[in-house]
Amino acid sequence: MSLRYVSTRGTAPVLDFRGVVLAGLAADGGLYVPESWPALTPAEFVALRGARYQEVALRVLTPFVGDTLERATLARLIEEAYSTFTHPAVAPLRQIAADEWLLELFHGPTLAFKDIALQLLGRLMDHFLAQARTRLVIVGATSGDTGSAAIAACRDRAAIEIFILHPKGRVSDVQRRQMTTVAAANVHNLAVDGTFDDCQALVKRLFADRAFAQRYNLGAVNSINWARIVAQAVYYVTAALALGAPERSITFAVPTGNFGNVYAGYCAHRIGLPIQRLVVATNRNDILARVFATGEYRPAGVVPTSSPSMDIQVASNFERLLFEFHDRDGARVAASMNSLAQSGSFVLDSARRARAEAIFAAAATDEEATLATIRAVADTAGIVVDPHTAVGIAAGRRVKGTGAGPLVHLATAHPAKFPDAVRRALGRVPEPPPAIAALAGQPERYDTIANDIGALTEYVRTHV
Ligand SMILES: *Cc1c(COP(=O)(O)O)cnc(C)c1O
């Protein structure tokens, strides 16, 4: 028997794990979630104490995967995914103050936490595609981090061809090199003469061409894929176990953009991990802080900040939480989403907000406070954190106050990925790790195309 997945809007076909890995978005526009939550008992958590990260991943993923993969196959894919990490613990904890820790999620190939989910997702997709004797053409737009993590995850996978569009001259040097120095025949980098929004609009138009999308079997690797969520739930478990769970209950501070990472924490909570509080940390793009404070979900214009991977005003994964708070009634979720599309907002009533407050707390941090936090952590702990992580630390410290129990800050990127912000905070840049230093002087491969759907269509057609 396999766990089944339903859409948050209630009308798309019910799928198994294999189906949701390959489907991405549900046919009714919703997101897939498990039909029921598998749970671990306290004794089962205790039994995982001291286990390797990969073993905990196998235990957490197994009920979600069901019988769509042999146990040995799942174990092998997990081993391969995390063998690309440079730290043996995969996601190590580092103490920064009394009862405060950093959970370092940036030891993967592109030095940001997206590697943890994408290294596994790329392998899962490739496996299921090979089984079905089909191929997938992934097309995506990136403003920086996601593209490099997706390329690192899909490079050299036999059943996948990947095209990533970036705005020419508008991504950082390190971000561009992380994408364009990958020498793999199935990786195609496109520099578009335009902005990130232009890139995204081109990708949307390509997917909207149904005939083209079906003929080439177009797919996406964005953060709405369920496998990404469950892969991220694992490090909440390893961190909590190391700090005394299940006897102790932990608070996690999570820098948030698309609500994917913090929803993974909610997933860990639903499978039985005792979590005191999930702190939803935003930068000035504070839609999530506002929805928890006022109940109104209303996207505003995006402002650029020093934590660009969180410069987002559409928190897609929030829909998954909405589904829970509406007692899994897809029609109610669909009504909220219609309201959002038509009048630009929807409202969470006070009963549902009260349920949210039992586990979540939210706080926004401005630029000045973000830089001040980088300075404070460097001064007191001698550790340099990246601006995304700093947004999380600022919120975690503010929300938690003097409450009891450990506070874990999710460190989502290596500081060397964001040298400008670090220089502004500390007056010096962080030492680049070997993965970044090695990029210099390597040949880059990319083609430049016009901001034109005809040019993109033609490019994909001739390169598949
Ligand atoms: C993507 C990203 C985030 C935001 O994660 P979500 O899952 O979208 O909330 C935070 N920090 C970094 C460094 C990222 O790349």
The ligand as an ORCA input file, in Angstrom:
! r2SCAN-3c Opt
* xyz 0 1
  C      15.309     29.888     -1.473
  C      16.029     30.470     -0.312
  C      15.331     30.883      0.868
  C      13.833     30.820      0.980
  O      13.357     29.499      1.073
  P      11.808     29.165      0.847
  O      11.729     27.687      0.888
  O      11.464     29.721     -0.500
  O      11.047     29.813      1.929
  C      16.083     31.355      1.933
  N      17.417     31.476      1.860
  C      18.121     31.107      0.753
  C      19.607     31.289      0.745
  C      17.458     30.590     -0.364
  O      18.166     30.246     -1.458
*
